[in-house]
Amino acid sequence: MRRIWPTVAAALGVAGCSGKMNRIPDPTLEMATALGVEQAELERGHATYMQHCSQCHEWVPPGKIDPEYWRGIVPHMAVNARIGPSEESELLLYLMAAHGTVHGANLQH
Protein backbone atom coordinates (compact mmCIF):
# COMPACT_ATOMS: atom_id res chain seq x y z
CA MET A 1 0.00 0.00 0.00
CA ARG A 2 2.84 2.42 0.76
CA ARG A 3 4.19 2.02 -2.78
CA ILE A 4 1.04 3.43 -4.32
CA TRP A 5 1.27 6.88 -2.64
CA PRO A 6 4.22 8.15 -4.70
CA THR A 7 2.33 7.12 -7.84
CA VAL A 8 -0.85 8.83 -6.67
CA ALA A 9 1.09 11.99 -5.74
CA ALA A 10 2.79 12.05 -9.14
CA ALA A 11 -0.52 11.56 -10.95
CA LEU A 12 -2.13 14.39 -9.00
CA GLY A 13 0.84 16.63 -9.76
CA VAL A 14 0.57 15.94 -13.47
CA ALA A 15 -3.19 16.48 -13.41
CA GLY A 16 -2.73 19.76 -11.58
CA CYS A 17 -0.26 20.95 -14.18
CA SER A 18 -2.54 20.33 -17.10
CA GLY A 19 -5.31 22.46 -18.45
CA LYS A 20 -5.97 25.88 -19.81
CA MET A 21 -4.55 27.91 -16.92
CA ASN A 22 -1.18 26.17 -16.98
CA ARG A 23 -0.23 26.88 -20.55
CA ILE A 24 1.43 29.87 -22.10
CA PRO A 25 -0.99 30.83 -24.88
CA ASP A 26 0.20 31.96 -28.27
CA PRO A 27 -1.10 35.38 -29.29
CA THR A 28 -4.19 35.25 -31.48
CA LEU A 29 -6.24 37.71 -33.47
CA GLU A 30 -9.06 37.24 -30.95
CA MET A 31 -6.75 38.26 -28.09
CA ALA A 32 -5.65 41.35 -30.01
CA THR A 33 -9.21 42.30 -30.91
CA ALA A 34 -10.34 41.95 -27.28
CA LEU A 35 -7.65 44.43 -26.21
CA GLY A 36 -8.01 46.69 -29.23
CA VAL A 37 -4.37 46.25 -30.29
CA GLU A 38 -2.49 44.74 -33.22
CA GLN A 39 -1.68 41.03 -33.06
CA ALA A 40 1.95 41.90 -33.85
CA GLU A 41 2.18 43.78 -30.52
CA LEU A 42 1.03 40.68 -28.67
CA GLU A 43 3.44 38.51 -30.63
CA ARG A 44 6.33 40.76 -29.63
CA GLY A 45 5.12 40.71 -26.01
CA HIS A 46 4.91 36.92 -26.13
CA ALA A 47 8.45 36.75 -27.54
CA THR A 48 9.67 38.99 -24.70
CA TYR A 49 7.90 36.75 -22.17
CA MET A 50 9.46 33.62 -23.65
CA GLN A 51 12.93 35.17 -23.82
CA HIS A 52 13.08 37.01 -20.51
CA CYS A 53 10.36 35.73 -18.19
CA SER A 54 9.60 32.07 -18.82
CA GLN A 55 13.13 31.00 -18.00
CA CYS A 56 12.55 31.76 -14.32
CA HIS A 57 8.77 31.85 -14.18
CA GLU A 58 7.87 28.80 -16.23
CA TRP A 59 5.66 27.45 -13.44
CA VAL A 60 3.58 30.63 -13.26
CA PRO A 61 1.82 30.94 -16.61
CA PRO A 62 0.40 34.38 -17.46
CA GLY A 63 -3.21 33.27 -17.12
CA LYS A 64 -2.83 32.60 -13.41
CA ILE A 65 -1.88 36.14 -12.48
CA ASP A 66 -4.31 39.04 -12.13
CA PRO A 67 -3.67 41.93 -14.56
CA GLU A 68 -3.43 44.42 -11.69
CA TYR A 69 -0.52 42.43 -10.28
CA TRP A 70 1.17 42.44 -13.69
CA ARG A 71 0.77 46.22 -13.89
CA GLY A 72 2.59 46.55 -10.58
CA ILE A 73 5.33 43.98 -11.00
CA VAL A 74 6.28 44.23 -14.69
CA PRO A 75 7.99 47.65 -14.37
CA HIS A 76 10.24 46.32 -11.59
CA MET A 77 11.03 43.08 -13.38
CA ALA A 78 11.64 44.95 -16.65
CA VAL A 79 14.48 46.84 -14.98
CA ASN A 80 16.01 43.58 -13.71
CA ALA A 81 15.68 41.94 -17.14
CA ARG A 82 16.87 45.07 -18.96
CA ILE A 83 13.68 45.28 -21.00
CA GLY A 84 13.11 48.62 -22.73
CA PRO A 85 9.92 50.70 -22.47
CA SER A 86 8.36 49.50 -25.74
CA GLU A 87 9.10 45.84 -24.93
CA GLU A 88 7.69 46.38 -21.43
CA SER A 89 4.48 47.83 -22.85
CA GLU A 90 4.04 44.96 -25.32
CA LEU A 91 4.84 42.42 -22.61
CA LEU A 92 2.15 43.88 -20.37
CA LEU A 93 -0.36 43.80 -23.23
CA TYR A 94 0.46 40.15 -23.88
CA LEU A 95 0.12 39.25 -20.19
CA MET A 96 -3.26 40.95 -19.99
CA ALA A 97 -4.42 39.20 -23.15
CA ALA A 98 -3.21 35.83 -21.87
CA HIS A 99 -5.15 36.35 -18.65
CA GLY A 100 -8.28 37.28 -20.60
CA THR A 101 -7.94 34.18 -22.76
CA VAL A 102 -7.98 31.96 -19.70
CA HIS A 103 -10.71 33.72 -17.78
CA GLY A 104 -12.88 34.98 -20.63
CA ALA A 105 -12.30 38.57 -19.55
CA ASN A 106 -12.63 41.60 -21.76
CA LEU A 107 -9.48 43.51 -20.81
CA GLN A 108 -9.48 46.86 -22.54
CA HIS A 109 -6.22 48.60 -21.67
Phi and psi in degrees as GROMACS dihedral restraints (atoms count N, CA, C in turn):
[ dihedral_restraints ]
;  ai    aj    ak    al  type     phi  dphi    fc
    3     4     5     6     1   -66.0    20    10
    4     5     6     7     1   -25.7    20    10
    6     7     8     9     1   -72.0    20    10
    7     8     9    10     1   -22.8    20    10
    9    10    11    12     1   -76.4    20    10
   10    11    12    13     1   -28.0    20    10
   12    13    14    15     1   -61.3    20    10
   13    14    15    16     1   -42.5    20    10
   15    16    17    18     1   -61.0    20    10
   16    17    18    19     1   -35.8    20    10
   18    19    20    21     1   -67.9    20    10
   19    20    21    22     1   -43.7    20    10
   21    22    23    24     1   -62.8    20    10
   22    23    24    25     1   -44.8    20    10
   24    25    26    27     1   -61.5    20    10
   25    26    27    28     1   -42.6    20    10
   27    28    29    30     1   -64.0    20    10
   28    29    30    31     1   -42.2    20    10
   30    31    32    33     1   -63.8    20    10
   31    32    33    34     1   -41.7    20    10
   33    34    35    36     1   -65.2    20    10
   34    35    36    37     1   -38.1    20    10
   36    37    38    39     1   -63.1    20    10
   37    38    39    40     1   -43.9    20    10
   39    40    41    42     1   -65.2    20    10
   40    41    42    43     1   -43.1    20    10
   42    43    44    45     1   -62.9    20    10
   43    44    45    46     1   -38.8    20    10
   45    46    47    48     1   -69.1    20    10
   46    47    48    49     1   -23.4    20    10
   48    49    50    51     1   -91.2    20    10
   49    50    51    52     1    -0.6    20    10
   51    52    53    54     1   -97.9    20    10
   52    53    54    55     1   170.0    20    10
   54    55    56    57     1   105.1    20    10
   55    56    57    58     1   175.6    20    10
   57    58    59    60     1   -62.7    20    10
   58    59    60    61     1   -39.4    20    10
   60    61    62    63     1   -72.9    20    10
   61    62    63    64     1   -18.9    20    10
   63    64    65    66     1   -98.2    20    10
   64    65    66    67     1    10.5    20    10
   66    67    68    69     1  -110.5    20    10
   67    68    69    70     1   160.0    20    10
   69    70    71    72     1  -100.9    20    10
   70    71    72    73     1   102.9    20    10
   72    73    74    75     1   -71.3    20    10
   73    74    75    76     1   143.8    20    10
   75    76    77    78     1   -75.0    20    10
   76    77    78    79     1   146.7    20    10
   78    79    80    81     1   -64.6    20    10
   79    80    81    82     1   139.8    20    10
   81    82    83    84     1  -128.4    20    10
   82    83    84    85     1   165.6    20    10
   84    85    86    87     1   -61.8    20    10
   85    86    87    88     1   -38.0    20    10
   87    88    89    90     1   -61.7    20    10
   88    89    90    91     1   -41.4    20    10
   90    91    92    93     1   -62.3    20    10
   91    92    93    94     1   -44.9    20    10
   93    94    95    96     1   -64.0    20    10
   94    95    96    97     1   -43.7    20    10
   96    97    98    99     1   -62.3    20    10
   97    98    99   100     1   -41.5    20    10
   99   100   101   102     1   -61.4    20    10
  100   101   102   103     1   -32.7    20    10
  102   103   104   105     1   -93.2    20    10
  103   104   105   106     1   -11.7    20    10
  105   106   107   108     1    73.6    20    10
  106   107   108   109     1    34.5    20    10
  108   109   110   111     1  -127.1    20    10
  109   110   111   112     1   173.1    20    10
  111   112   113   114     1   -80.0    20    10
  112   113   114   115     1   144.4    20    10
  114   115   116   117     1   -59.7    20    10
  115   116   117   118     1   -33.9    20    10
  117   118   119   120     1   -60.0    20    10
  118   119   120   121     1   -34.7    20    10
  120   121   122   123     1   -63.5    20    10
  121   122   123   124     1   -42.8    20    10
  123   124   125   126     1   -67.7    20    10
  124   125   126   127     1   -36.8    20    10
  126   127   128   129     1   -64.3    20    10
  127   128   129   130     1   -40.7    20    10
  129   130   131   132     1   -67.1    20    10
  130   131   132   133     1   -39.1    20    10
  132   133   134   135     1   -63.6    20    10
  133   134   135   136     1   -40.4    20    10
  135   136   137   138     1   -62.7    20    10
  136   137   138   139     1   -43.4    20    10
  138   139   140   141     1   -62.0    20    10
  139   140   141   142     1   -40.4    20    10
  141   142   143   144     1   -63.5    20    10
  142   143   144   145     1   -43.6    20    10
  144   145   146   147     1   -59.1    20    10
  145   146   147   148     1   -47.1    20    10
  147   148   149   150     1   -66.2    20    10
  148   149   150   151     1   -36.9    20    10
  150   151   152   153     1   -78.1    20    10
  151   152   153   154     1   -41.9    20    10
  153   154   155   156     1  -107.0    20    10
  154   155   156   157     1   -29.0    20    10
  156   157   158   159     1  -103.9    20    10
  157   158   159   160     1   -44.6    20    10
  159   160   161   162     1   -65.8    20    10
  160   161   162   163     1   -20.5    20    10
  162   163   164   165     1   -62.7    20    10
  163   164   165   166     1   -37.3    20    10
  165   166   167   168     1  -102.2    20    10
  166   167   168   169     1   -26.1    20    10
  168   169   170   171     1  -113.7    20    10
  169   170   171   172     1    32.2    20    10
  171   172   173   174     1   -63.0    20    10
  172   173   174   175     1   -23.2    20    10
  174   175   176   177     1   -91.8    20    10
  175   176   177   178     1     3.4    20    10
  177   178   179   180     1  -124.7    20    10
  178   179   180   181     1    79.5    20    10
  180   181   182   183     1   -61.5    20    10
  181   182   183   184     1   151.6    20    10
  183   184   185   186     1   -54.4    20    10
  184   185   186   187     1   -33.9    20    10
  186   187   188   189     1   -67.0    20    10
  187   188   189   190     1   -15.9    20    10
  189   190   191   192     1   -85.9    20    10
  190   191   192   193     1   -12.8    20    10
  192   193   194   195     1  -107.1    20    10
  193   194   195   196     1   134.7    20    10
  195   196   197   198     1   -65.6    20    10
  196   197   198   199     1   139.0    20    10
  198   199   200   201     1   -56.5    20    10
  199   200   201   202     1   -33.6    20    10
  201   202   203   204     1   -63.8    20    10
  202   203   204   205     1   -35.8    20    10
  204   205   206   207     1   -65.6    20    10
  205   206   207   208     1   -44.5    20    10
  207   208   209   210     1   -57.4    20    10
  208   209   210   211     1   -43.9    20    10
  210   211   212   213     1   -60.1    20    10
  211   212   213   214     1   -31.4    20    10
  213   214   215   216     1   -83.8    20    10
  214   215   216   217     1   -36.4    20    10
  216   217   218   219     1   -91.4    20    10
  217   218   219   220     1   -32.4    20    10
  219   220   221   222     1   -57.3    20    10
  220   221   222   223     1   -44.1    20    10
  222   223   224   225     1   -58.6    20    10
  223   224   225   226     1   -37.7    20    10
  225   226   227   228     1   -70.3    20    10
  226   227   228   229     1   -44.0    20    10
  228   229   230   231     1   -69.2    20    10
  229   230   231   232     1   -32.2    20    10
  231   232   233   234     1   -61.5    20    10
  232   233   234   235     1   -38.2    20    10
  234   235   236   237     1   -63.7    20    10
  235   236   237   238     1   -46.8    20    10
  237   238   239   240     1   -61.7    20    10
  238   239   240   241     1   -37.6    20    10
  240   241   242   243     1   -90.1    20    10
  241   242   243   244     1    -0.2    20    10
  243   244   245   246     1    57.2    20    10
  244   245   246   247     1    47.7    20    10
  246   247   248   249     1   -96.0    20    10
  247   248   249   250     1   129.7    20    10
  249   250   251   252     1   -72.7    20    10
  250   251   252   253     1   169.3    20    10
  252   253   254   255     1   -58.3    20    10
  253   254   255   256     1   -42.3    20    10
  255   256   257   258     1   -69.5    20    10
  256   257   258   259     1   -40.0    20    10
  258   259   260   261     1   -63.6    20    10
  259   260   261   262     1   -40.1    20    10
  261   262   263   264     1   -61.1    20    10
  262   263   264   265     1   -44.6    20    10
  264   265   266   267     1   -62.4    20    10
  265   266   267   268     1   -45.0    20    10
  267   268   269   270     1   -67.9    20    10
  268   269   270   271     1   -36.1    20    10
  270   271   272   273     1   -61.8    20    10
  271   272   273   274     1   -46.4    20    10
  273   274   275   276     1   -62.5    20    10
  274   275   276   277     1   -41.2    20    10
  276   277   278   279     1   -59.8    20    10
  277   278   279   280     1   -45.4    20    10
  279   280   281   282     1   -61.5    20    10
  280   281   282   283     1   -44.9    20    10
  282   283   284   285     1   -62.1    20    10
  283   284   285   286     1   -40.3    20    10
  285   286   287   288     1   -65.3    20    10
  286   287   288   289     1   -42.3    20    10
  288   289   290   291     1   -65.5    20    10
  289   290   291   292     1   -40.1    20    10
  291   292   293   294     1   -63.8    20    10
  292   293   294   295     1   -39.7    20    10
  294   295   296   297     1   -64.1    20    10
  295   296   297   298     1   -43.8    20    10
  297   298   299   300     1   -63.5    20    10
  298   299   300   301     1   -35.4    20    10
  300   301   302   303     1   -62.0    20    10
  301   302   303   304     1   -41.7    20    10
  303   304   305   306     1   -73.2    20    10
  304   305   306   307     1   -41.9    20    10
  306   307   308   309     1  -102.7    20    10
  307   308   309   310     1     1.9    20    10
  309   310   311   312     1    67.7    20    10
  310   311   312   313     1    26.1    20    10
  312   313   314   315     1   -85.4    20    10
  313   314   315   316     1   152.0    20    10
  315   316   317   318     1  -102.6    20    10
  316   317   318   319     1   102.2    20    10
  318   319   320   321     1  -107.5    20    10
  319   320   321   322     1    73.7    20    10
  321   322   323   324     1   -65.8    20    10
  322   323   324   325     1   133.8    20    10
